């Protein structure tokens, strides 16, 4: 795959994810539990942004992309995250008003999770690693 080809096109990348409202406590704990490192990272943000950051961080791990509609997330999940962060229960999630803020949050989350741009150098490293694994 060349760098001009994409895994997902722009429409697919930003297409809403259909989130189930029916899930077990075990699934919620597995998919939405924050590590101590996550909590430390999230604590760097203002309190009114922390739930949003926690949702996006968890969604990126779980789905491989950010959620466009954070307020369509089950209130059980929102309050499970709030509880972990020491925040009060909430029915809605405050979202960034400015596109620049949203972009900065996404960039910070990607960096925190160790995501990097897939370019020719990354492709070369992957190819070398695959060849070593095959041997």
TAQUI-V617783 format. One record per pair of residues at least 24 apart in sequence whose ideal C-beta (glycine too) atoms are under 8 Angstrom apart, sorted by the first residue. I is the first residue (numbers start at 0). J is the second residue. D is the distance in Angstrom with one decimal. If there is no record, write none. Layout:
BEGIN
i = (I & I)
j = (J & J)
d = (D & D)
END
This chain:
BEGIN
i = (0 & 2 & 2 & 2 & 2 & 7 & 12 & 13 & 15 & 15 & 15 & 16 & 16 & 16 & 16 & 16 & 18 & 18 & 18 & 18 & 20 & 22 & 27 & 27 & 27 & 30 & 30 & 31 & 31 & 31 & 31 & 32 & 33 & 33 & 33 & 33 & 38 & 38 & 40 & 41 & 42 & 44 & 46 & 47 & 48 & 48 & 48 & 49 & 49 & 50 & 50 & 50 & 50 & 50 & 50 & 50 & 50 & 51 & 51 & 51 & 51 & 51 & 52 & 52 & 53 & 53 & 53 & 54 & 54 & 55 & 55 & 55 & 56 & 56 & 56 & 59 & 59 & 59 & 59 & 60 & 65 & 65 & 69 & 70)
j = (122 & 117 & 118 & 119 & 122 & 64 & 64 & 67 & 67 & 68 & 71 & 58 & 62 & 64 & 66 & 67 & 66 & 71 & 72 & 73 & 73 & 73 & 75 & 76 & 79 & 57 & 61 & 57 & 76 & 79 & 80 & 83 & 57 & 80 & 83 & 84 & 83 & 84 & 111 & 84 & 84 & 104 & 86 & 93 & 93 & 95 & 104 & 84 & 86 & 77 & 80 & 81 & 84 & 86 & 89 & 92 & 93 & 92 & 93 & 94 & 95 & 104 & 104 & 108 & 80 & 83 & 84 & 80 & 92 & 104 & 105 & 108 & 108 & 111 & 112 & 108 & 109 & 112 & 114 & 112 & 105 & 108 & 94 & 94)
d = (7.3 & 7.1 & 5.3 & 5.9 & 7.4 & 7.9 & 6.5 & 6.1 & 5.5 & 5.6 & 7.8 & 7.5 & 5.5 & 7.3 & 6.2 & 7.9 & 7.8 & 6.1 & 6.0 & 7.0 & 5.2 & 7.5 & 6.5 & 6.2 & 5.8 & 6.9 & 5.2 & 5.3 & 5.3 & 5.6 & 6.2 & 7.2 & 7.2 & 7.0 & 5.0 & 7.4 & 6.8 & 6.6 & 5.3 & 6.3 & 8.0 & 7.9 & 6.8 & 4.8 & 6.7 & 7.3 & 7.4 & 5.3 & 6.4 & 6.4 & 5.9 & 5.8 & 7.0 & 6.4 & 6.7 & 5.2 & 7.2 & 5.5 & 6.2 & 5.9 & 7.2 & 7.4 & 6.3 & 6.9 & 4.5 & 7.6 & 6.3 & 6.5 & 6.5 & 6.8 & 7.2 & 5.6 & 5.3 & 7.2 & 7.1 & 6.1 & 7.5 & 6.3 & 7.9 & 6.9 & 6.1 & 7.8 & 6.2 & 7.6)
END
